[in-house]
Every structure is written in C-alpha cells, then in structure tokens.
C-alpha cells in the first residue's frame, strides 16, 4: 500500500483529462495537479524552453513526495521525457506518447493514422517515429493545430468558432481517409465531441490520457502502488496564474466543483 499522491502536470487545463480518468478508474488515489497557466502554451516554444518548463514543473511536483509523475502534456512528453527521466531516476515518470502509439497501431484497420498536436509535438516526430517502429507500412497524415489550445483555455469546447477551426485544420486528414486519429495534445480531448462529429463515427479518436491511465492500471497492479484513505485533500490543484478561471473551466470539464481547491504558485522559483 502506498498512500502518496500521483503527480500530474500540463501547461494548463489539458492534463485534467488524465485527472478525470484517474478519478473514474482509481477513486482511492490522490492527485497533486499543476497547470502552468501563466506560461501556456508550451507547444509554440523552442525545445530548450519546453525542457526548462518541464524541469520546473517536475521540481515543484516532487515537493509533494509523489509516488509517480504523469507528464499529461503531449509537448513536454515529446520533447523532454528522456532527459527528465534520466535526471529523476528515483521516481517513475510517464509521458503520454508510448501508450497512445500502442493503442493507435492496434486500432487502425486501413493502416492510415492521423496525428494532430502542437507545433512542438509535430516537429518532434514523437508519435510518427513510435508508429513507424511498430509498423512502417502505416501511412501517417499529420498537422499541428496551434489554435486549439487557446480555444480550450478560453472555454470553447463545442462552439461555432471551435467547429470552424476544426474544419480548417482537419480537412486534409479527413480527406485522406484515416480510420484512427491521435489527439496528440492533451487539450484536444476537450474538443472531442466536435472533432468526432466532424471526422465521423467511423474514425476512432485516441485520447492520450485515457491510454496512459490504462497503462497506469497495469503499473499500479504490478508495483503495488495502490492508494487508499480518501481525505479532504485528495485532489489538490496548483496553477501559475488565474486560479479562479482554472477552477471555473476545469470544474466544467471535471463535472465537479473545484472552487477553493486551486492555489496559485510562482513556478519560476522551482
Ligand atoms: N496540453 C499540452 C500538450 O499536450 C500543451 C499544449 C500547449 O501548451 O501548447 O501538448
């Protein structure tokens, strides 16, 4: 039995897609979440800056004696994972890319996979390299979608403007006839309804955080990391800016009130 919390972080709201999965699949686990709302978006930054931000986030989260860390950010996972794993040997750190790729290659029937993500993620080739390592015959159609993160951070989950941008970004991938689409940024599942309706029911959308939490299920079983004893502090949220906005939009997405549980911290100190 290990009652320490699981640490989860992202540049903003996107990583809550992991927290929601943990709440549903592991109701006894506790979570410390950090959303770097003062420095979002990560996806348009240089690899050096993304690595620096990832290091700060991990240093902050490690202060809570967490039993493992989920990098619930496609960009930080794609750019920084090997380095931060090497630098933090004592603690299990999981990114979102491997589990997502594993699921996508098993789902596709026509061997045409679409990948969407931030500019940093698409430039890193993380998902396509992973797919090619499994099956080089799979055709990949990819595109960065830099307007999706600001849409989500501003609460445009399923609005006319979100639908317009979805059509603009996904037109070519849809026309290519993919049967599987990797939502390679953890913010994108918040647009899942609108993306799913645009792509059509025959296209499987792969949500990175759902896959990583599935992986966690195996991991928790194997390493006996189960938590227990819920308490008032079961879910703690920290942000680097605008805790009220995060509580409001995050609460809508999590379908539970998170007012009063969100604290602001100065991430540059870590
Ligand atoms: N949600 C993150 C990702 O998965 C970060 C998006 C961003 O900040 O640009 O890539």
Boltz pocket constraint, residues with backbone or C-beta under 6 A from the ligand:
constraints:
  - pocket:
      binder: B
      contacts: [[A, 10], [A, 11], [A, 12], [A, 14], [A, 15], [A, 40], [A, 41], [A, 42], [A, 43], [A, 44], [A, 72], [A, 73], [A, 74], [A, 75], [A, 76], [A, 118], [A, 121], [A, 149], [A, 184], [A, 185], [A, 186], [A, 187]]
      max_distance: 6.0
